[in-house]
């Protein structure tokens, strides 16, 4: 079989798998989308059943990340793709050397996030974004992860990886990495929040920003906003770092 033809088959299977998982997650929230009535309520194949099992376990083990990330990303029709791609790129970044690190665990985590993001959109009058999320995920996997997948037996490799104790594989690493991930994220969050503060001072002028009659109040205000910003970045940053480390093993 020609390589191009094989790639098309892989893309089709990947899209179908992502669609199955995303619509399954939406239906679990008692939401029905008329345009997806064709998607079976039962898994269409063993790989779909396994993805549902693993994806739900990943999400169950990371409830704060999934709910907080969708809120903090502030998804809208104009910003959704850029933010989705940023998170996906971070997920597949090797935290030790900055290179791309692909594993079946990370691929499962990406699809799990896509399912949760689909639920978020369907619940917030953004259901028109659901087909886009499915398409973005499929395109990202097909354009950036396919060579690795082909070298690892495609979705048969996914099934083999999670053949035994799939839920245990998901739980073990996630529970053990959250605390260390938070420490790395808080440092990065503090730098980001400080940069925002410095940009504001530069814009207003140092003396205008810290007016002599209100210097103490402005300093306290700046510190408060700095801390709040750091905490906000940390919620998302810790989750992204955690998923980036998730099932690296």
C-alpha positions in Angstrom: 0.0 0.0 0.0 1.3 3.4 -1.0 2.5 5.7 1.9 0.1 8.5 1.0 -2.9 6.1 1.0 -1.8 4.7 4.3 -1.6 8.2 5.7 -5.1 9.0 4.6 -6.4 5.8 6.3 -4.6 6.8 9.5 -6.0 10.4 9.3 -9.5 9.0 8.8 -9.2 6.6 11.7 -7.7 9.3 14.0 -10.5 11.8 13.1 -13.2 9.1 13.8 -11.6 8.2 17.1 -11.4 11.9 18.3 -15.0 12.5 17.2 -16.1 9.4 19.1 -14.4 10.5 22.3 -15.5 14.2 22.1 -19.1 13.4 21.5 -19.1 10.7 24.1 -17.9 13.2 26.7 -20.5 15.8 25.6 -23.3 13.2 26.0 -22.1 12.3 29.4 -23.0 15.8 30.4 -26.6 15.2 29.1 -26.0 17.4 26.1 -27.1 16.4 22.6 -25.8 17.9 19.4 -28.1 17.4 16.4 -25.2 17.4 14.0 -23.7 14.4 15.6 -26.6 12.0 15.8 -24.6 9.6 13.5 -22.0 9.0 16.3 -22.8 5.7 18.0 -23.5 5.7 21.7 -21.4 2.5 22.0 -17.7 2.5 21.0 -17.4 1.7 17.3 -14.2 -0.4 17.8 -12.0 -1.7 20.6 -9.6 1.3 20.2 -12.6 3.7 20.8 -13.6 1.8 23.9 -10.0 2.0 25.2 -9.7 5.7 24.5 -13.0 6.4 26.4 -11.6 4.4 29.3 -8.2 6.1 29.4 -9.4 9.6 28.5 -12.0 9.6 31.3 -9.4 8.3 33.8 -6.9 11.0 32.8 -9.6 13.7 33.2 -10.8 12.2 36.5 -7.3 12.3 37.9 -6.9 15.9 36.8 -10.2 17.6 37.5 -8.8 20.9 38.6 -6.6 21.2 35.6 -9.3 20.4 33.0 -11.9 22.7 34.5 -9.5 25.5 35.4 -7.7 25.4 32.1 -10.8 25.8 30.0 -11.8 28.8 32.1 -8.4 30.4 32.2 -7.9 30.0 28.5 -11.0 32.1 27.9 -11.9 30.3 24.7 -13.7 32.3 22.1 -14.3 31.8 18.3 -11.4 34.2 17.5 -8.8 32.9 20.0 -9.6 29.2 20.3 -7.2 27.7 17.8 -4.1 29.7 18.8 -4.6 28.8 22.4 -5.3 25.1 21.6 -2.1 24.9 19.5 -0.1 26.6 22.3 -1.3 24.0 24.8 -0.7 21.1 22.4 2.9 22.3 21.7 3.6 22.6 25.4 2.2 19.1 26.0 4.6 17.5 23.6 7.6 19.4 24.6 10.3 17.4 26.4 10.7 19.3 29.7 14.4 18.2 30.1 15.8 19.3 26.7 13.1 21.3 25.0 12.7 18.8 22.1 9.5 17.2 21.0 8.6 14.2 23.2 5.8 12.0 22.0 4.3 9.1 23.9 1.0 7.3 23.7 0.2 8.7 27.1 0.6 12.3 25.8 -1.5 11.5 22.7 -4.2 10.2 25.0 -3.9 13.3 27.2 -4.4 15.6 24.1 -7.5 13.8 23.1 -8.8 13.8 26.7 -8.3 17.6 26.8 -10.1 18.0 23.4 -13.0 16.1 24.9 -13.1 18.4 27.9 -12.8 21.5 25.8 -15.7 20.2 23.6 -17.8 19.9 26.7 -16.9 23.4 27.8 -17.8 24.8 24.4 -21.1 22.8 24.2 -22.0 24.1 27.7 -21.3 27.7 26.9 -23.1 28.4 23.7 -20.0 27.7 21.6 -21.1 24.4 20.2 -20.2 25.5 16.7 -16.5 25.1 17.9 -16.9 21.4 18.5 -16.3 20.4 14.9 -13.3 22.7 14.8 -11.8 21.2 18.0 -12.1 17.7 16.5 -10.5 18.9 13.3 -7.7 20.8 15.1 -6.8 17.7 17.1 -6.9 15.4 14.1 -4.8 17.9 12.1 -2.3 18.3 14.9 -1.8 14.6 15.3 -1.6 14.1 11.5 0.9 16.8 10.9 3.1 16.6 13.9 2.8 13.2 15.5 2.1 10.8 12.6 5.7 9.8 11.9 6.1 8.7 15.5 2.8 6.9 15.4 3.8 5.0 12.3 7.1 4.0 13.9 5.0 2.6 16.9 2.4 0.6 15.0 -0.2 3.3 14.8 -3.3 2.8 16.9 -2.4 -0.9 17.4 0.6 0.4 19.3 -1.8 2.5 21.4 -3.8 -0.6 22.2 -0.7 -2.5 23.1 0.6 0.3 25.4 -2.6 0.3 27.4 -3.3 -3.4 27.1 -2.9 -4.1 30.8 -3.8 -1.9 33.7 -4.5 1.1 31.6 -6.2 3.0 34.4 -3.3 2.3 36.7 -0.9 3.6 34.2 -2.9 6.8 34.1 -3.2 7.3 37.8 0.3 6.5 38.9 2.2 9.2 37.2 -0.4 12.0 37.4 -0.8 11.8 41.2 3.0 11.8 41.7 3.9 14.8 39.5 1.4 17.5 40.4 3.4 18.9 43.4 6.7 19.2 41.5 4.9 20.6 38.5 3.4 23.3 40.6 6.8 24.4 41.9 8.1 24.9 38.3 4.9 26.6 37.2 4.9 29.1 40.1 8.4 30.3 39.2 7.4 30.8 35.6 4.2 32.4 36.6 6.0 34.9 38.8 8.3 35.9 35.9 5.2 36.4 33.6 3.3 38.5 36.2 6.4 40.6 36.9 6.8 41.3 33.2 3.2 42.5 33.0 3.8 44.8 36.0 7.0 46.3 34.4 5.2 46.9 31.1 2.6 48.9 32.9 5.2 51.0 34.8 7.0 51.6 31.5 3.8 52.7 29.8 2.7 55.1 32.6 6.1 56.3 33.6 7.8 55.5 36.9 6.9 58.7 38.7 3.4 58.8 37.4 2.7 55.2 38.3 4.1 55.6 41.8 2.7 59.1 42.6 4.4 60.4 45.7 1.1 60.9 47.5 -0.1 57.3 46.8 3.2 55.4 46.6 2.4 53.0 49.4 -1.1 52.3 48.1 0.2 51.7 44.5 2.9 49.4 45.8 0.4 47.4 47.7 -1.9 47.3 44.7 0.9 46.1 42.5 1.9 43.4 44.9 -1.7 42.1 45.2 -2.1 42.0 41.4 1.2 40.4 41.0 0.3 37.6 43.4 -3.1 37.1 41.8 -1.7 37.0 38.3 1.0 34.5 39.5 -1.7 32.2 40.9 -3.8 32.5 37.8 -0.8 31.6 35.6 0.2 28.8 38.0 -3.2 27.0 37.7 -2.8 26.6 33.9 1.0 26.3 34.0 1.0 23.6 36.6 -1.6 21.6 34.6 0.2 22.0 31.3 3.5 21.0 33.0 1.8 18.0 34.6 0.2 16.8 31.4 3.5 17.4 29.6 5.1 15.0 32.1 2.1 12.7 32.1 3.0 9.1 31.1 6.4 10.1 29.8 7.4 6.7 31.2 
